[in-house]
Amino acid sequence: MPPRNQAPGEAHSAHTQNAGPPVRHDLPVSSHQLSGCYTSVHHPGRPRRRRLLRSLLAAPTLIATVTALSVIAAGAGSASAATLHGGHSPRAALIDSELNAVGMTSGGSAWAVGQYLAGSVEAALTEQWPGSWQQQPVPQAGGPTANDILNGVAVLSPTNAWAVGTSFPWPPYDTLIEHWNGAEWHQVASPNPGGLSGINRLYGVAALSASNIWAVGAYMSGPTTSKALIVHWDGTTWKQVPSPEPAQATSAALNDVAVLSPTDAWAVGSYDNGTANQSLTEHWNGTAWQIVPSPDPAGTANWASLNGVAMLTHTNVWAAGEIQTQGVFHTFVAHWNGATWKHVTSVDPGGLGNNAFLRSIAAVSGSRIWAVGSYNNGTHDQTLIEQWNGQAWKQVPSPSPGTGPLNNELFGVSANSPSNAWAVGWYNAGPVNQTLILHWNGIKWTQVYSPNG
C-alpha cells in the first residue's frame, strides 16, 4: 500500500501486502532522545492503507516520505495496569483509526498521534498517557470537509508538546502544526512554500527546547516534483529554512529529524535520482543544513529510503528504513560514527521473497536501541521490533493482534529507559483498521488498550 498521505508526484514507496514499501510519506519518523524529550516520527516508506488517499497515489515516481508520530510514554509500572489480557482490547465501536508516531519525556509523559475516519473525512487523532491512553480532542484545522493527519510528535513537558502533519481538502495540501499547552491543542501557523494550490506536508518533528524545534517533510509547487521541506520554531514563529538537495535529484522528501544541540541535528529521507529512490541524510551545523553522503547498499538502480533517525551523541547516530533488491524490500539500518554513515546489518525476517520495513527508531543507550516496522510472513503483515544490543540487531517478539489474513503495522517508537518503551501503529480488525499500542517493560512487549477515534 502507498504511504498514507502521499500525493501525486511526491516520492513514494508503494506497499501492498507483498508488493513494496508502505506509501505513507506524510508521516513522521523514529524516536529521538533530545534533552529530556523523546520523539518518534512517521517516515517515507511507511505503509499507509488509507482508503481515502488511494486515489491520490497514482504518480509513477514519488519520493518516500515518512510520517512520524510521537507518543509520550509513562512508567512501566502504570502501563502494566492497562495491559490487555490475551493481547486484545474491548472496542466499543469499529472506527477506522491509525497511530503514526509516539513521543515521551524523560519523566514518562507520552503522546501518540495519527488519524481516524470521521464520517467521510480523516480527523486528527491524539492520545495521552496519564496511566491509561486517553483521547484528547483536536480542532479540525481545515474545517468539517478537510482531512487532518498527524505524522509526528515531540514532547518537551506535560504542558508543551508539538504534533505535525497535513491538512487537505485537495487541493491544496497545507502543513499542519498543532501545539499542546497542558489544557488543549491549538493550531499554529506554518509555512506552505508549495503555494495555495500546491502540496505541503510535514512528517517528523524534534524539539530541543521551547524555542528550538525542527520539523521536516516535503512540498510540491508543480505537478510532478517534490522538494525537501525544513521548518524551524524560534519560540515565536515557524519559518522555512533552506534545505539542500543532491544535484541529480528529480524530487526529494525528508521523513524524520533529530536534534542534540543548537549546532547538531540530522534529517533523513530519500530522493529520486531519475531511476530509483536513494537515501538522503542532511546535517545542521548551527548555520546551515548540508548534505552528507549516506549508504545505498542496493545500488543506485534500486530503492533506498531512511524513515527514522535517533541521536545519542555527536558520534553515535542511527537511522532506519528499507532497501529494495530484485523487487523485494528489506530492512535497512545506517550508523553515523562522527565521520561517515555506514550500513549495519539488520534482521530481515521476511525471507527471500517477502517484504520487510523499518519505520521508526529510538535510542536509550549505546546498547539499547529500538527499531520498529513490519514484515510479510508470506500471507500477511506482522509487527516487527528489532533491538541493538551493542553488537548486533536482534528481533524481539511482538504482538500482532490482526491474525489470519489480517495485517499489522508499527510506525513509531519512543523509549526513555531500558524498561520503558512504546511502539504504535495499527492492526486490521476485519472491515477497519484499529489503533495499536505496544509497551516494553524491560522483559517483553505487550499490547495496551488504546482508543479508536
TORKOL-4160 file (C-alpha; in steps of 0.2 Angstrom, whole numbers, padded with zeros to 4 digits, m for minus):
453
<pt num="1" X="0000" Y="0000" Z="0000"/>
<pt num="2" X="0006" Y="0018" Z="m0003"/>
<pt num="3" X="0011" Y="0029" Z="0011"/>
<pt num="4" X="m0005" Y="0036" Z="0019"/>
<pt num="5" X="m0003" Y="0054" Z="0015"/>
<pt num="6" X="0006" Y="0054" Z="m0001"/>
<pt num="7" X="0001" Y="0065" Z="m0016"/>
<pt num="8" X="0004" Y="0063" Z="m0035"/>
<pt num="9" X="0022" Y="0067" Z="m0040"/>
<pt num="10" X="0029" Y="0065" Z="m0022"/>
<pt num="11" X="0042" Y="0052" Z="m0019"/>
<pt num="12" X="0034" Y="0037" Z="m0013"/>
<pt num="13" X="0036" Y="0018" Z="m0010"/>
<pt num="14" X="0021" Y="0008" Z="m0013"/>
<pt num="15" X="0017" Y="m0006" Z="m0001"/>
<pt num="16" X="0004" Y="m0018" Z="m0003"/>
<pt num="17" X="0004" Y="m0034" Z="0006"/>
<pt num="18" X="0020" Y="m0040" Z="m0003"/>
<pt num="19" X="0022" Y="m0028" Z="m0017"/>
<pt num="20" X="0033" Y="m0013" Z="m0010"/>
<pt num="21" X="0036" Y="m0001" Z="0004"/>
<pt num="22" X="0021" Y="0006" Z="0013"/>
<pt num="23" X="0017" Y="0023" Z="0005"/>
<pt num="24" X="0015" Y="0034" Z="0019"/>
<pt num="25" X="0026" Y="0048" Z="0017"/>
<pt num="26" X="0017" Y="0060" Z="0027"/>
<pt num="27" X="0022" Y="0053" Z="0042"/>
<pt num="28" X="0033" Y="0056" Z="0054"/>
<pt num="29" X="0049" Y="0046" Z="0059"/>
<pt num="30" X="0058" Y="0037" Z="0073"/>
<pt num="31" X="0061" Y="0042" Z="0091"/>
<pt num="32" X="0075" Y="0053" Z="0097"/>
<pt num="33" X="0082" Y="0057" Z="0114"/>
<pt num="34" X="0083" Y="0076" Z="0114"/>
<pt num="35" X="0087" Y="0084" Z="0131"/>
<pt num="36" X="0074" Y="0075" Z="0140"/>
<pt num="37" X="0062" Y="0074" Z="0125"/>
<pt num="38" X="0059" Y="0058" Z="0116"/>
<pt num="39" X="0050" Y="0059" Z="0100"/>
<pt num="40" X="0046" Y="0047" Z="0086"/>
<pt num="41" X="0041" Y="0050" Z="0068"/>
<pt num="42" X="0032" Y="0043" Z="0054"/>
<pt num="43" X="0043" Y="0041" Z="0039"/>
<pt num="44" X="0043" Y="0038" Z="0020"/>
<pt num="45" X="0042" Y="0021" Z="0016"/>
<pt num="46" X="0029" Y="0018" Z="0029"/>
<pt num="47" X="0014" Y="0009" Z="0023"/>
<pt num="48" X="m0002" Y="0018" Z="0024"/>
<pt num="49" X="m0018" Y="0010" Z="0020"/>
<pt num="50" X="m0030" Y="0025" Z="0020"/>
<pt num="51" X="m0044" Y="0021" Z="0008"/>
<pt num="52" X="m0047" Y="0040" Z="0006"/>
<pt num="53" X="m0030" Y="0043" Z="m0001"/>
<pt num="54" X="m0028" Y="0028" Z="m0013"/>
<pt num="55" X="m0034" Y="0038" Z="m0027"/>
<pt num="56" X="m0020" Y="0051" Z="m0024"/>
<pt num="57" X="m0006" Y="0039" Z="m0025"/>
<pt num="58" X="m0005" Y="0036" Z="m0044"/>
<pt num="59" X="0010" Y="0046" Z="m0048"/>
<pt num="60" X="0024" Y="0034" Z="m0056"/>
<pt num="61" X="0039" Y="0041" Z="m0047"/>
<pt num="62" X="0037" Y="0048" Z="m0030"/>
<pt num="63" X="0049" Y="0050" Z="m0016"/>
<pt num="64" X="0045" Y="0040" Z="0000"/>
<pt num="65" X="0041" Y="0052" Z="0014"/>
<pt num="66" X="0039" Y="0046" Z="0032"/>
<pt num="67" X="0026" Y="0052" Z="0044"/>
<pt num="68" X="0032" Y="0051" Z="0062"/>
<pt num="69" X="0021" Y="0050" Z="0076"/>
<pt num="70" X="0027" Y="0054" Z="0094"/>
<pt num="71" X="0019" Y="0046" Z="0109"/>
<pt num="72" X="0024" Y="0051" Z="0126"/>
<pt num="73" X="0026" Y="0036" Z="0137"/>
<pt num="74" X="0023" Y="0034" Z="0156"/>
<pt num="75" X="0032" Y="0022" Z="0168"/>
<pt num="76" X="0032" Y="0004" Z="0166"/>
<pt num="77" X="0023" Y="0001" Z="0182"/>
<pt num="78" X="0007" Y="0011" Z="0177"/>
<pt num="79" X="0007" Y="0004" Z="0160"/>
<pt num="80" X="0006" Y="m0014" Z="0166"/>
<pt num="81" X="m0011" Y="m0010" Z="0174"/>
<pt num="82" X="m0018" Y="m0006" Z="0157"/>
<pt num="83" X="m0010" Y="m0021" Z="0148"/>
<pt num="84" X="m0023" Y="m0031" Z="0139"/>
<pt num="85" X="m0027" Y="m0049" Z="0143"/>
<pt num="86" X="m0024" Y="m0060" Z="0129"/>
<pt num="87" X="m0017" Y="m0046" Z="0119"/>
<pt num="88" X="m0034" Y="m0038" Z="0114"/>
<pt num="89" X="m0044" Y="m0024" Z="0120"/>
<pt num="90" X="m0063" Y="m0020" Z="0122"/>
<pt num="91" X="m0068" Y="m0009" Z="0107"/>
<pt num="92" X="m0084" Y="0000" Z="0109"/>
<pt num="93" X="m0085" Y="0005" Z="0090"/>
<pt num="94" X="m0076" Y="0000" Z="0075"/>
<pt num="95" X="m0070" Y="0017" Z="0069"/>
<pt num="96" X="m0056" Y="0016" Z="0056"/>
<pt num="97" X="m0041" Y="0023" Z="0066"/>
<pt num="98" X="m0022" Y="0023" Z="0065"/>
<pt num="99" X="m0007" Y="0029" Z="0075"/>
<pt num="100" X="0008" Y="0036" Z="0066"/>
<pt num="101" X="0020" Y="0042" Z="0080"/>
<pt num="102" X="0024" Y="0042" Z="0098"/>
<pt num="103" X="0034" Y="0053" Z="0110"/>
<pt num="104" X="0038" Y="0054" Z="0128"/>
<pt num="105" X="0048" Y="0064" Z="0141"/>
<pt num="106" X="0061" Y="0058" Z="0152"/>
<pt num="107" X="0048" Y="0058" Z="0166"/>
<pt num="108" X="0036" Y="0047" Z="0157"/>
<pt num="109" X="0023" Y="0059" Z="0149"/>
<pt num="110" X="0018" Y="0052" Z="0132"/>
<pt num="111" X="0008" Y="0056" Z="0117"/>
<pt num="112" X="0003" Y="0046" Z="0102"/>
<pt num="113" X="m0004" Y="0054" Z="0086"/>
<pt num="114" X="m0012" Y="0049" Z="0070"/>
<pt num="115" X="m0029" Y="0050" Z="0062"/>
<pt num="116" X="m0047" Y="0042" Z="0062"/>
<pt num="117" X="m0061" Y="0041" Z="0049"/>
<pt num="118" X="m0074" Y="0054" Z="0055"/>
<pt num="119" X="m0088" Y="0051" Z="0043"/>
<pt num="120" X="m0081" Y="0054" Z="0025"/>
<pt num="121" X="m0065" Y="0063" Z="0031"/>
<pt num="122" X="m0049" Y="0060" Z="0041"/>
<pt num="123" X="m0048" Y="0068" Z="0058"/>
<pt num="124" X="m0033" Y="0071" Z="0068"/>
<pt num="125" X="m0031" Y="0059" Z="0082"/>
<pt num="126" X="m0021" Y="0062" Z="0098"/>
<pt num="127" X="m0019" Y="0051" Z="0113"/>
<pt num="128" X="m0011" Y="0055" Z="0130"/>
<pt num="129" X="m0004" Y="0043" Z="0143"/>
<pt num="130" X="m0008" Y="0048" Z="0161"/>
<pt num="131" X="m0009" Y="0030" Z="0167"/>
<pt num="132" X="m0020" Y="0024" Z="0153"/>
<pt num="133" X="m0022" Y="0030" Z="0135"/>
<pt num="134" X="m0035" Y="0044" Z="0133"/>
<pt num="135" X="m0040" Y="0053" Z="0118"/>
<pt num="136" X="m0039" Y="0072" Z="0118"/>
<pt num="137" X="m0049" Y="0082" Z="0105"/>
<pt num="138" X="m0040" Y="0092" Z="0091"/>
<pt num="139" X="m0049" Y="0106" Z="0082"/>
<pt num="140" X="m0052" Y="0102" Z="0063"/>
<pt num="141" X="m0039" Y="0113" Z="0055"/>
<pt num="142" X="m0046" Y="0114" Z="0038"/>
<pt num="143" X="m0065" Y="0114" Z="0043"/>
<pt num="144" X="m0078" Y="0100" Z="0043"/>
<pt num="145" X="m0074" Y="0094" Z="0025"/>
<pt num="146" X="m0055" Y="0094" Z="0026"/>
<pt num="147" X="m0044" Y="0079" Z="0031"/>
<pt num="148" X="m0032" Y="0082" Z="0045"/>
<pt num="149" X="m0017" Y="0069" Z="0048"/>
<pt num="150" X="m0004" Y="0070" Z="0061"/>
<pt num="151" X="0013" Y="0061" Z="0057"/>
<pt num="152" X="0025" Y="0066" Z="0070"/>
<pt num="153" X="0025" Y="0072" Z="0088"/>
<pt num="154" X="0038" Y="0079" Z="0100"/>
<pt num="155" X="0035" Y="0081" Z="0119"/>
<pt num="156" X="0045" Y="0093" Z="0130"/>
<pt num="157" X="0034" Y="0093" Z="0145"/>
<pt num="158" X="0017" Y="0088" Z="0151"/>
<pt num="159" X="0012" Y="0106" Z="0146"/>
<pt num="160" X="0022" Y="0108" Z="0130"/>
<pt num="161" X="0020" Y="0096" Z="0115"/>
<pt num="162" X="0020" Y="0098" Z="0096"/>
<pt num="163" X="0012" Y="0087" Z="0083"/>
<pt num="164" X="0015" Y="0090" Z="0064"/>
<pt num="165" X="0006" Y="0083" Z="0048"/>
<pt num="166" X="m0005" Y="0089" Z="0034"/>
<pt num="167" X="m0022" Y="0096" Z="0031"/>
<pt num="168" X="m0031" Y="0095" Z="0014"/>
<pt num="169" X="m0047" Y="0096" Z="0005"/>
<pt num="170" X="m0037" Y="0093" Z="m0011"/>
<pt num="171" X="m0031" Y="0104" Z="m0017"/>
<pt num="172" X="m0022" Y="0111" Z="m0008"/>
<pt num="173" X="m0012" Y="0101" Z="0005"/>
<pt num="174" X="m0006" Y="0113" Z="0019"/>
<pt num="175" X="0006" Y="0109" Z="0033"/>
<pt num="176" X="m0002" Y="0106" Z="0049"/>
<pt num="177" X="0006" Y="0110" Z="0066"/>
<pt num="178" X="m0003" Y="0108" Z="0082"/>
<pt num="179" X="0003" Y="0114" Z="0100"/>
<pt num="180" X="m0002" Y="0107" Z="0117"/>
<pt num="181" X="m0002" Y="0119" Z="0131"/>
<pt num="182" X="m0007" Y="0107" Z="0145"/>
<pt num="183" X="m0025" Y="0110" Z="0143"/>
<pt num="184" X="m0029" Y="0109" Z="0124"/>
<pt num="185" X="m0022" Y="0108" Z="0106"/>
<pt num="186" X="m0022" Y="0123" Z="0095"/>
<pt num="187" X="m0016" Y="0126" Z="0078"/>
<pt num="188" X="m0001" Y="0136" Z="0075"/>
<pt num="189" X="0003" Y="0145" Z="0058"/>
<pt num="190" X="0016" Y="0136" Z="0047"/>
<pt num="191" X="0024" Y="0139" Z="0031"/>
<pt num="192" X="0017" Y="0132" Z="0014"/>
<pt num="193" X="0030" Y="0135" Z="0001"/>
<pt num="194" X="0020" Y="0125" Z="m0012"/>
<pt num="195" X="0008" Y="0139" Z="m0013"/>
<pt num="196" X="m0011" Y="0140" Z="m0012"/>
<pt num="197" X="m0014" Y="0126" Z="m0025"/>
<pt num="198" X="0002" Y="0115" Z="m0020"/>
<pt num="199" X="0006" Y="0101" Z="m0009"/>
<pt num="200" X="0014" Y="0104" Z="0008"/>
<pt num="201" X="0017" Y="0090" Z="0021"/>
<pt num="202" X="0026" Y="0088" Z="0037"/>
<pt num="203" X="0032" Y="0070" Z="0043"/>
<pt num="204" X="0043" Y="0072" Z="0058"/>
<pt num="205" X="0047" Y="0084" Z="0072"/>
<pt num="206" X="0060" Y="0085" Z="0085"/>
<pt num="207" X="0062" Y="0098" Z="0100"/>
<pt num="208" X="0077" Y="0103" Z="0109"/>
<pt num="209" X="0069" Y="0117" Z="0119"/>
<pt num="210" X="0053" Y="0128" Z="0119"/>
<pt num="211" X="0062" Y="0140" Z="0107"/>
<pt num="212" X="0072" Y="0127" Z="0096"/>
<pt num="213" X="0061" Y="0115" Z="0087"/>
<pt num="214" X="0063" Y="0107" Z="0069"/>
<pt num="215" X="0050" Y="0099" Z="0058"/>
<pt num="216" X="0053" Y="0091" Z="0041"/>
<pt num="217" X="0043" Y="0085" Z="0026"/>
<pt num="218" X="0041" Y="0089" Z="0008"/>
<pt num="219" X="0032" Y="0101" Z="m0004"/>
<pt num="220" X="0026" Y="0102" Z="m0022"/>
<pt num="221" X="0023" Y="0118" Z="m0031"/>
<pt num="222" X="0022" Y="0109" Z="m0048"/>
<pt num="223" X="0013" Y="0094" Z="m0054"/>
<pt num="224" X="0027" Y="0081" Z="m0053"/>
<pt num="225" X="0042" Y="0087" Z="m0042"/>
<pt num="226" X="0043" Y="0087" Z="m0023"/>
<pt num="227" X="0056" Y="0096" Z="m0014"/>
<pt num="228" X="0063" Y="0093" Z="0004"/>
<pt num="229" X="0055" Y="0105" Z="0017"/>
<pt num="230" X="0063" Y="0110" Z="0033"/>
<pt num="231" X="0055" Y="0122" Z="0046"/>
<pt num="232" X="0061" Y="0129" Z="0062"/>
<pt num="233" X="0052" Y="0136" Z="0078"/>
<pt num="234" X="0061" Y="0150" Z="0087"/>
<pt num="235" X="0049" Y="0152" Z="0101"/>
<pt num="236" X="0038" Y="0164" Z="0091"/>
<pt num="237" X="0036" Y="0159" Z="0073"/>
<pt num="238" X="0038" Y="0144" Z="0062"/>
<pt num="239" X="0050" Y="0149" Z="0047"/>
<pt num="240" X="0056" Y="0139" Z="0032"/>
<pt num="241" X="0075" Y="0135" Z="0032"/>
<pt num="242" X="0084" Y="0131" Z="0016"/>
<pt num="243" X="0086" Y="0113" Z="0013"/>
<pt num="244" X="0099" Y="0107" Z="0000"/>
<pt num="245" X="0096" Y="0093" Z="m0012"/>
<pt num="246" X="0108" Y="0082" Z="m0022"/>
<pt num="247" X="0112" Y="0089" Z="m0040"/>
<pt num="248" X="0104" Y="0073" Z="m0048"/>
<pt num="249" X="0088" Y="0074" Z="m0038"/>
<pt num="250" X="0072" Y="0075" Z="m0048"/>
<pt num="251" X="0062" Y="0075" Z="m0032"/>
<pt num="252" X="0066" Y="0074" Z="m0013"/>
<pt num="253" X="0057" Y="0072" Z="0004"/>
<pt num="254" X="0063" Y="0072" Z="0022"/>
<pt num="255" X="0054" Y="0059" Z="0034"/>
<pt num="256" X="0062" Y="0062" Z="0051"/>
<pt num="257" X="0073" Y="0074" Z="0061"/>
<pt num="258" X="0083" Y="0073" Z="0077"/>
<pt num="259" X="0092" Y="0086" Z="0087"/>
<pt num="260" X="0105" Y="0085" Z="0100"/>
<pt num="261" X="0111" Y="0103" Z="0102"/>
<pt num="262" X="0109" Y="0120" Z="0094"/>
<pt num="263" X="0123" Y="0115" Z="0082"/>
<pt num="264" X="0120" Y="0097" Z="0079"/>
<pt num="265" X="0104" Y="0090" Z="0071"/>
<pt num="266" X="0101" Y="0077" Z="0057"/>
<pt num="267" X="0087" Y="0075" Z="0045"/>
<pt num="268" X="0084" Y="0059" Z="0034"/>
<pt num="269" X="0073" Y="0054" Z="0020"/>
<pt num="270" X="0076" Y="0050" Z="0001"/>
<pt num="271" X="0077" Y="0057" Z="m0016"/>
<pt num="272" X="0074" Y="0051" Z="m0034"/>
<pt num="273" X="0089" Y="0050" Z="m0045"/>
<pt num="274" X="0079" Y="0048" Z="m0060"/>
<pt num="275" X="0080" Y="0029" Z="m0059"/>
<pt num="276" X="0076" Y="0025" Z="m0041"/>
<pt num="277" X="0074" Y="0032" Z="m0023"/>
<pt num="278" X="0091" Y="0034" Z="m0014"/>
<pt num="279" X="0094" Y="0038" Z="0004"/>
<pt num="280" X="0096" Y="0056" Z="0010"/>
<pt num="281" X="0104" Y="0062" Z="0025"/>
<pt num="282" X="0107" Y="0081" Z="0030"/>
<pt num="283" X="0116" Y="0089" Z="0045"/>
<pt num="284" X="0113" Y="0105" Z="0054"/>
<pt num="285" X="0129" Y="0113" Z="0060"/>
<pt num="286" X="0121" Y="0128" Z="0068"/>
<pt num="287" X="0122" Y="0139" Z="0052"/>
<pt num="288" X="0115" Y="0129" Z="0038"/>
<pt num="289" X="0109" Y="0111" Z="0033"/>
<pt num="290" X="0122" Y="0101" Z="0022"/>
<pt num="291" X="0120" Y="0085" Z="0013"/>
<pt num="292" X="0131" Y="0071" Z="0020"/>
<pt num="293" X="0134" Y="0056" Z="0009"/>
<pt num="294" X="0124" Y="0041" Z="0015"/>
<pt num="295" X="0125" Y="0022" Z="0010"/>
<pt num="296" X="0114" Y="0015" Z="m0003"/>
<pt num="297" X="0118" Y="m0004" Z="m0001"/>
<pt num="298" X="0106" Y="m0010" Z="m0015"/>
<pt num="299" X="0115" Y="0002" Z="m0028"/>
<pt num="300" X="0109" Y="0017" Z="m0037"/>
<pt num="301" X="0097" Y="0007" Z="m0048"/>
<pt num="302" X="0087" Y="0001" Z="m0033"/>
<pt num="303" X="0076" Y="0009" Z="m0020"/>
<pt num="304" X="0083" Y="0015" Z="m0003"/>
<pt num="305" X="0074" Y="0026" Z="0010"/>
<pt num="306" X="0078" Y="0031" Z="0028"/>
<pt num="307" X="0062" Y="0034" Z="0038"/>
<pt num="308" X="0068" Y="0037" Z="0056"/>
<pt num="309" X="0083" Y="0044" Z="0065"/>
<pt num="310" X="0089" Y="0044" Z="0083"/>
<pt num="311" X="0104" Y="0053" Z="0091"/>
<pt num="312" X="0114" Y="0048" Z="0106"/>
<pt num="313" X="0129" Y="0058" Z="0104"/>
<pt num="314" X="0138" Y="0068" Z="0091"/>
<pt num="315" X="0147" Y="0052" Z="0085"/>
<pt num="316" X="0133" Y="0040" Z="0088"/>
<pt num="317" X="0118" Y="0042" Z="0077"/>
<pt num="318" X="0106" Y="0029" Z="0070"/>
<pt num="319" X="0094" Y="0029" Z="0055"/>
<pt num="320" X="0082" Y="0015" Z="0049"/>
<pt num="321" X="0072" Y="0012" Z="0033"/>
<pt num="322" X="0071" Y="0000" Z="0019"/>
<pt num="323" X="0080" Y="m0005" Z="0003"/>
<pt num="324" X="0074" Y="m0015" Z="m0012"/>
<pt num="325" X="0083" Y="m0029" Z="m0022"/>
<pt num="326" X="0075" Y="m0039" Z="m0035"/>
<pt num="327" X="0058" Y="m0032" Z="m0032"/>
<pt num="328" X="0058" Y="m0036" Z="m0013"/>
<pt num="329" X="0060" Y="m0024" Z="0001"/>
<pt num="330" X="0072" Y="m0027" Z="0016"/>
<pt num="331" X="0076" Y="m0018" Z="0032"/>
<pt num="332" X="0090" Y="m0005" Z="0031"/>
<pt num="333" X="0100" Y="0002" Z="0046"/>
<pt num="334" X="0114" Y="0015" Z="0045"/>
<pt num="335" X="0125" Y="0022" Z="0058"/>
<pt num="336" X="0135" Y="0038" Z="0059"/>
<pt num="337" X="0152" Y="0037" Z="0069"/>
<pt num="338" X="0156" Y="0055" Z="0068"/>
<pt num="339" X="0165" Y="0054" Z="0051"/>
<pt num="340" X="0154" Y="0043" Z="0040"/>
<pt num="341" X="0137" Y="0034" Z="0038"/>
<pt num="342" X="0139" Y="0015" Z="0036"/>
<pt num="343" X="0127" Y="0001" Z="0033"/>
<pt num="344" X="0124" Y="m0010" Z="0048"/>
<pt num="345" X="0116" Y="m0027" Z="0045"/>
<pt num="346" X="0099" Y="m0029" Z="0052"/>
<pt num="347" X="0086" Y="m0043" Z="0054"/>
<pt num="348" X="0076" Y="m0046" Z="0039"/>
<pt num="349" X="0063" Y="m0059" Z="0044"/>
<pt num="350" X="0053" Y="m0058" Z="0028"/>
<pt num="351" X="0064" Y="m0070" Z="0020"/>
<pt num="352" X="0070" Y="m0071" Z="0001"/>
<pt num="353" X="0053" Y="m0067" Z="m0006"/>
<pt num="354" X="0044" Y="m0056" Z="0007"/>
<pt num="355" X="0045" Y="m0038" Z="0011"/>
<pt num="356" X="0051" Y="m0030" Z="0027"/>
<pt num="357" X="0052" Y="m0012" Z="0033"/>
<pt num="358" X="0058" Y="m0002" Z="0047"/>
<pt num="359" X="0048" Y="0014" Z="0050"/>
<pt num="360" X="0055" Y="0022" Z="0066"/>
<pt num="361" X="0070" Y="0021" Z="0078"/>
<pt num="362" X="0073" Y="0026" Z="0096"/>
<pt num="363" X="0089" Y="0026" Z="0106"/>
<pt num="364" X="0091" Y="0024" Z="0125"/>
<pt num="365" X="0109" Y="0020" Z="0126"/>
<pt num="366" X="0123" Y="0013" Z="0115"/>
<pt num="367" X="0117" Y="m0005" Z="0119"/>
<pt num="368" X="0098" Y="m0002" Z="0119"/>
<pt num="369" X="0091" Y="0005" Z="0103"/>
<pt num="370" X="0074" Y="0000" Z="0096"/>
<pt num="371" X="0068" Y="0000" Z="0078"/>
<pt num="372" X="0050" Y="m0005" Z="0073"/>
<pt num="373" X="0041" Y="m0008" Z="0057"/>
<pt num="374" X="0033" Y="m0024" Z="0049"/>
<pt num="375" X="0037" Y="m0039" Z="0038"/>
<pt num="376" X="0027" Y="m0051" Z="0027"/>
<pt num="377" X="0026" Y="m0069" Z="0033"/>
<pt num="378" X="0020" Y="m0075" Z="0016"/>
<pt num="379" X="0002" Y="m0072" Z="0019"/>
<pt num="380" X="0000" Y="m0055" Z="0029"/>
<pt num="381" X="0010" Y="m0042" Z="0038"/>
<pt num="382" X="0016" Y="m0044" Z="0056"/>
<pt num="383" X="0023" Y="m0031" Z="0068"/>
<pt num="384" X="0042" Y="m0031" Z="0068"/>
<pt num="385" X="0053" Y="m0025" Z="0083"/>
<pt num="386" X="0072" Y="m0026" Z="0082"/>
<pt num="387" X="0084" Y="m0021" Z="0096"/>
<pt num="388" X="0103" Y="m0016" Z="0095"/>
<pt num="389" X="0112" Y="m0024" Z="0110"/>
<pt num="390" X="0128" Y="m0015" Z="0107"/>
<pt num="391" X="0135" Y="m0028" Z="0095"/>
<pt num="392" X="0121" Y="m0034" Z="0083"/>
<pt num="393" X="0102" Y="m0031" Z="0079"/>
<pt num="394" X="0091" Y="m0045" Z="0085"/>
<pt num="395" X="0072" Y="m0047" Z="0083"/>
<pt num="396" X="0062" Y="m0046" Z="0098"/>
<pt num="397" X="0044" Y="m0055" Z="0099"/>
<pt num="398" X="0030" Y="m0043" Z="0097"/>
<pt num="399" X="0011" Y="m0045" Z="0097"/>
<pt num="400" X="0001" Y="m0044" Z="0081"/>
<pt num="401" X="m0017" Y="m0045" Z="0085"/>
<pt num="402" X="m0023" Y="m0045" Z="0067"/>
<pt num="403" X="m0022" Y="m0063" Z="0064"/>
<pt num="404" X="m0025" Y="m0075" Z="0049"/>
<pt num="405" X="m0026" Y="m0064" Z="0033"/>
<pt num="406" X="m0026" Y="m0048" Z="0043"/>
<pt num="407" X="m0012" Y="m0035" Z="0043"/>
<pt num="408" X="m0002" Y="m0027" Z="0057"/>
<pt num="409" X="0010" Y="m0012" Z="0056"/>
<pt num="410" X="0021" Y="m0002" Z="0068"/>
<pt num="411" X="0025" Y="0016" Z="0063"/>
<pt num="412" X="0033" Y="0025" Z="0079"/>
<pt num="413" X="0043" Y="0020" Z="0094"/>
<pt num="414" X="0049" Y="0030" Z="0109"/>
<pt num="415" X="0059" Y="0025" Z="0124"/>
<pt num="416" X="0066" Y="0034" Z="0140"/>
<pt num="417" X="0074" Y="0019" Z="0149"/>
<pt num="418" X="0079" Y="0001" Z="0147"/>
<pt num="419" X="0062" Y="m0004" Z="0155"/>
<pt num="420" X="0050" Y="0009" Z="0147"/>
<pt num="421" X="0047" Y="0010" Z="0128"/>
<pt num="422" X="0031" Y="0012" Z="0117"/>
<pt num="423" X="0028" Y="0007" Z="0099"/>
<pt num="424" X="0012" Y="0012" Z="0090"/>
<pt num="425" X="0004" Y="0008" Z="0073"/>
<pt num="426" X="m0012" Y="m0001" Z="0068"/>
<pt num="427" X="m0019" Y="m0018" Z="0065"/>
<pt num="428" X="m0033" Y="m0024" Z="0054"/>
<pt num="429" X="m0049" Y="m0029" Z="0063"/>
<pt num="430" X="m0059" Y="m0035" Z="0048"/>
<pt num="431" X="m0068" Y="m0020" Z="0040"/>
<pt num="432" X="m0057" Y="m0007" Z="0048"/>
<pt num="433" X="m0040" Y="m0003" Z="0055"/>
<pt num="434" X="m0038" Y="m0001" Z="0074"/>
<pt num="435" X="m0025" Y="0008" Z="0084"/>
<pt num="436" X="m0011" Y="m0002" Z="0091"/>
<pt num="437" X="0000" Y="0002" Z="0106"/>
<pt num="438" X="0013" Y="m0009" Z="0112"/>
<pt num="439" X="0023" Y="m0007" Z="0129"/>
<pt num="440" X="0040" Y="m0014" Z="0134"/>
<pt num="441" X="0043" Y="m0017" Z="0152"/>
<pt num="442" X="0061" Y="m0022" Z="0152"/>
<pt num="443" X="0055" Y="m0041" Z="0149"/>
<pt num="444" X="0043" Y="m0041" Z="0135"/>
<pt num="445" X="0032" Y="m0031" Z="0123"/>
<pt num="446" X="0013" Y="m0032" Z="0127"/>
<pt num="447" X="m0002" Y="m0024" Z="0119"/>
<pt num="448" X="m0010" Y="m0010" Z="0129"/>
<pt num="449" X="m0028" Y="m0003" Z="0126"/>
<pt num="450" X="m0030" Y="0012" Z="0115"/>
<pt num="451" X="m0045" Y="0022" Z="0110"/>
<pt num="452" X="m0051" Y="0022" Z="0092"/>
<pt num="453" X="m0057" Y="0039" Z="0086"/>
